[in-house]
Amino acid sequence: MRSPLDLLLFAPRRAMRLADDVARFADAAVRTAEAAEGIGGDINRITDDVESARRELETLREAVEGVQLKVTGVRSSTQQLPDNTARMADSFDRSNDELQALRQEMRPMIKQVDETADSIASLEAEFSEVAEPLEDEARSRLAG
């Protein structure tokens, strides 16, 4: 059994334990408040970081949209290239065909021009043979 002193000290011991428990609760509350303040600061930094990341993502989105517009413009320009090059190739082919046809037409004409030039040179030589003696005689008659 318990002694009468134990019974007498029972209530004050309980009160001391209760006071110790309340003090521990108070310390825990203080530490919890301090931790909450620290978490609040962390949350504020995280919020600032998230906002900064949002702004950067918005800037990137706008840049990507600009690049997409440029790519679309380049794509529409390059889609026309095969048609343009095909038309140019056809035009060059027609021009080459026309030049070849002109060469074929001109060859006989060039041959005739060469023959005519040879004929004129021959006539000039014959004329010189006939004209030189007559020229000498005309000079001597005019001089005398």
Residue pairs with C-beta under 8 A, 6 or more apart in sequence:
none
